[in-house]
Amino acid sequence: QVQLAESGGGLVQPGGSLRLSCAASGSMFRIYVGWYRQAPGNQRELVALIRSAGSTTYADSVKGRFTISRDNAKNTVYLQMNSLKPEDTAVYYCGAGMTGAPIKFWGQGTQVTVSS
């Protein structure tokens, strides 16, 4: 069982930056972690994902602006978000699963609002 806790959300102006953190309660060995977001009226969508070996995947809408990274010693995954746009406004969730299996664990979410 893995418990996830997100932090780092908030209100930021367009063009600004935020760094989200996803802290896991247990070992992240063979665990992949993804950041997802859900805006009102929209489905939850993948933003970025990092696999246990370190390879990454990004949604086209965030490529070049967001960076996902992991610190296995701290059992934490980060999402550095730069050049934020109003359309990035959403609740951001981290989700995790065992390599080769679907997402099984979710955090409670953290609100990101990009507005002037």
C-alpha positions in Angstrom: 0.0 0.0 0.0 1.3 3.4 -1.0 -0.2 6.7 0.3 0.5 9.9 -1.7 0.3 13.5 -0.5 0.6 16.4 -2.9 1.7 19.9 -1.9 2.8 23.1 -3.5 -0.3 24.3 -5.3 -1.5 27.9 -5.1 -2.3 31.1 -7.0 0.2 32.3 -9.5 0.2 34.9 -12.3 0.5 34.0 -15.9 4.1 33.4 -16.8 4.9 32.4 -13.2 6.2 29.1 -11.8 5.2 26.6 -9.2 6.8 23.3 -8.0 4.4 20.5 -6.9 5.6 17.7 -4.7 4.1 14.2 -4.3 5.4 12.4 -1.2 4.9 8.7 -1.0 4.5 6.8 2.3 6.4 3.8 1.2 9.2 2.6 -1.1 8.9 3.7 -4.7 10.9 0.7 -6.0 9.3 -0.4 -9.3 6.7 2.3 -8.9 5.8 4.8 -11.7 4.2 8.1 -10.8 2.2 10.4 -12.9 0.9 13.9 -12.4 -2.7 14.4 -13.7 -5.0 17.4 -13.7 -8.7 18.0 -13.8 -10.3 21.3 -14.6 -14.1 21.9 -13.9 -16.2 20.1 -16.5 -13.2 18.2 -17.9 -11.9 14.7 -17.6 -8.8 14.0 -15.6 -5.8 14.1 -18.0 -2.2 13.0 -17.8 0.3 15.9 -17.5 3.6 14.0 -17.0 4.7 10.6 -15.9 8.0 9.2 -14.7 8.8 5.5 -14.6 10.9 3.7 -12.1 13.9 3.7 -14.4 13.6 7.5 -14.9 12.1 7.8 -18.4 9.4 10.4 -18.8 6.4 11.2 -20.8 4.7 14.6 -21.2 1.4 15.9 -22.5 2.0 18.0 -25.7 0.4 21.0 -23.9 3.1 21.1 -21.3 6.2 20.0 -23.2 9.1 22.5 -22.7 7.3 24.1 -19.7 6.9 21.4 -17.2 9.5 19.0 -15.8 8.9 15.9 -13.8 11.6 14.4 -11.5 11.9 12.0 -8.7 14.1 11.6 -5.6 13.9 8.0 -4.6 15.8 8.6 -1.4 13.0 11.0 -0.3 10.2 8.9 -1.9 9.1 12.1 -3.6 8.2 13.1 -7.1 8.2 16.7 -8.3 6.5 18.7 -11.0 8.3 21.9 -11.9 5.9 24.1 -13.8 7.2 27.2 -15.6 5.6 29.7 -18.0 2.2 28.9 -16.5 -0.9 29.8 -18.5 -4.5 30.3 -17.4 -5.4 27.0 -19.1 -3.1 25.2 -16.6 -5.6 26.0 -13.9 -6.9 22.7 -12.4 -6.7 20.4 -9.5 -3.4 18.4 -9.8 -3.3 14.9 -8.6 -0.4 12.4 -8.4 -1.1 8.8 -9.1 1.1 5.8 -8.8 1.2 2.2 -9.8 3.4 -0.8 -10.1 5.4 -1.1 -13.3 3.2 -2.8 -15.9 0.0 -2.3 -14.0 -2.7 0.5 -14.0 -2.7 3.4 -11.6 -3.7 2.1 -8.2 -2.9 4.9 -5.7 -4.1 8.5 -5.8 -3.3 11.6 -3.7 -6.0 14.1 -2.6 -5.1 16.7 -5.1 -3.8 20.3 -4.9 -5.3 23.3 -6.6 -3.3 25.3 -9.1 -4.8 28.6 -10.2 -3.2 30.7 -12.9 -4.7 34.2 -13.0 -3.8 37.8 -13.0 
